[in-house]
Amino acid sequence: MLARARGLFSDFPFGTDFTREEIVLARALERLKEKTTGGWPRVKAFVGAVASRGIPSAVKPYLDRMSLGAPQTRQEWLWQRLLVEELRAITEGNSGLDCF
């Protein structure tokens, strides 16, 4: 197991200008990119996003940062739902948020 995965080293050992919010969003968007590239994983991600209900209060600041707090189109609504699923996994699971 990598030392960073065990929480021994920071993702940014020399510091960063990114805010905590930006770092979480970057992780969520990277995970979303991985899940939506190609075939069956993409379909599975879209179906999961459409089927999801509710937006946890913990992810609302992130959606506002991405201007997805109040989607205006179907496409924005879908992006919101996809991002909510990834943010939910990151914020509830606290996967690596302490490592910066």
Secondary structure in CASP SS format (residue, H / E / C, confidence):
PFRMAT SS
TARGET T0000
AUTHOR 0000-0000-0000
METHOD secondary structure of the structure
MODEL  1
M C 1.00
L C 1.00
A C 1.00
R C 1.00
A C 1.00
R C 1.00
G C 1.00
L C 1.00
F C 1.00
S C 1.00
D C 1.00
F C 1.00
P C 1.00
F C 1.00
G C 1.00
T C 1.00
D C 1.00
F C 1.00
T C 1.00
R H 1.00
E H 1.00
E H 1.00
I H 1.00
V H 1.00
L H 1.00
A H 1.00
R H 1.00
A H 1.00
L H 1.00
E H 1.00
R H 1.00
L H 1.00
K H 1.00
E H 1.00
K H 1.00
T C 1.00
T C 1.00
G C 1.00
G H 1.00
W H 1.00
P H 1.00
R H 1.00
V H 1.00
K H 1.00
A H 1.00
F H 1.00
V H 1.00
G H 1.00
A H 1.00
V H 1.00
A H 1.00
S C 1.00
R C 1.00
G C 1.00
I C 1.00
P C 1.00
S H 1.00
A H 1.00
V H 1.00
K H 1.00
P H 1.00
Y H 1.00
L H 1.00
D H 1.00
R H 1.00
M C 1.00
S C 1.00
L C 1.00
G C 1.00
A C 1.00
P C 1.00
Q C 1.00
T C 1.00
R H 1.00
Q H 1.00
E H 1.00
W H 1.00
L H 1.00
W H 1.00
Q H 1.00
R H 1.00
L H 1.00
L H 1.00
V H 1.00
E H 1.00
E H 1.00
L H 1.00
R H 1.00
A H 1.00
I H 1.00
T H 1.00
E H 1.00
G H 1.00
N C 1.00
S C 1.00
G C 1.00
L C 1.00
D C 1.00
C C 1.00
F C 1.00
END
